Amino acid sequence: MFLAWAVSSGLASAELLEMTEAIENLERRAISPGAFFFEVCDGKLWESDLNEEGNAFAKAYYASNTYGEDYESVLGSNYPTVYHVPDDWDTYTRLKPTLDAKLASWRNRSR
């Protein structure tokens, strides 16, 4: 979910954006967020996948340990574990406002 959101939020690296077919599939929602992540990153998020701002935000957000908490609080309550949360666009739509708010808050603190 995070990488799909980062792409839509302008946080992807130029290198990642060169994967035009995969990006177009993501933008058309022809591929799920998780399938996109595995297709373009083989399931591993690297610094080279995000731009400078994206990396700074990701490091701060993940270091605070709130991504997992946010993911679980927004999505996990209806499932036995967060691993049961569906990899689909409805899930993404539910999580996106939280990620948007975290990015906005981080940007305000970073200024």
C-alpha positions in Angstrom: 0.0 0.0 0.0 2.8 2.4 0.9 4.6 2.3 -2.4 1.4 2.7 -4.4 0.5 5.7 -2.3 4.0 7.1 -2.6 3.8 7.0 -6.4 0.4 8.8 -6.3 1.8 11.4 -3.9 4.8 12.4 -6.0 7.3 10.6 -3.8 8.6 8.0 -6.3 12.1 8.2 -7.8 12.6 9.1 -11.4 14.1 5.6 -11.8 10.8 4.0 -10.6 8.7 6.2 -12.8 10.6 5.0 -15.8 8.8 1.7 -15.4 6.0 3.2 -17.5 3.9 0.1 -18.1 3.8 -0.8 -14.4 3.1 2.8 -13.4 0.3 3.0 -16.0 -1.2 -0.2 -14.7 -1.1 1.2 -11.2 -2.7 4.5 -12.2 -5.4 2.6 -14.1 -5.8 0.3 -11.1 -5.3 -2.6 -13.4 -2.9 -4.1 -10.8 -3.3 -4.2 -7.0 -1.0 -2.1 -4.8 0.7 -5.2 -3.5 1.1 -6.8 -6.9 2.6 -3.6 -8.1 5.1 -3.6 -5.2 6.1 -7.2 -6.0 6.3 -6.6 -9.7 8.5 -3.5 -9.6 10.4 -4.0 -6.3 10.4 -7.8 -5.8 8.8 -7.1 -2.4 11.6 -4.9 -1.1 11.5 -1.2 -0.8 14.8 0.5 -1.5 16.0 4.1 -1.3 16.3 4.0 -5.0 12.5 3.6 -5.3 11.7 6.9 -3.7 12.8 10.5 -4.3 14.7 12.6 -1.7 11.5 13.7 0.0 10.0 10.3 -0.2 13.0 8.7 1.5 13.1 11.4 4.2 9.4 10.9 5.0 9.6 7.1 4.8 12.6 7.0 7.2 10.8 9.3 9.7 7.5 7.5 9.4 8.9 4.0 9.7 11.4 5.0 12.4 8.5 6.2 14.6 6.9 2.8 14.3 3.5 4.4 13.5 3.1 2.9 10.0 2.3 -0.5 11.4 0.1 1.0 14.1 -1.7 3.2 11.5 -2.1 0.2 9.2 -3.6 -2.0 11.9 -5.9 0.7 13.4 -7.3 1.7 10.0 -7.5 -1.8 8.4 -6.8 -4.6 10.8 -9.8 -4.5 13.1 -12.0 -6.4 10.7 -9.5 -9.2 10.2 -7.8 -11.8 12.4 -4.4 -10.2 11.6 -3.1 -7.5 9.4 -1.8 -10.2 7.1 -5.5 -11.0 6.2 -6.2 -7.5 5.0 -7.0 -7.7 1.2 -4.6 -6.4 -1.3 -7.1 -4.3 -3.2 -8.1 -0.7 -4.0 -10.8 -0.5 -1.3 -8.1 -1.2 1.3 -5.9 1.5 -0.4 -8.8 4.0 -0.3 -9.3 3.4 3.4 -5.6 3.9 4.2 -4.8 6.8 1.9 -6.3 9.6 4.1 -4.2 8.5 7.0 -1.0 8.5 4.9 -1.9 11.8 3.4 -2.4 13.3 6.9 0.9 11.8 8.1 2.8 13.3 5.1 1.2 16.7 5.6 2.0 16.7 9.3 5.6 15.6 8.6 6.0 18.4 6.0 4.7 21.0 8.5 7.2 19.8 11.1 10.1 19.7 8.6 9.7 23.3 7.6 
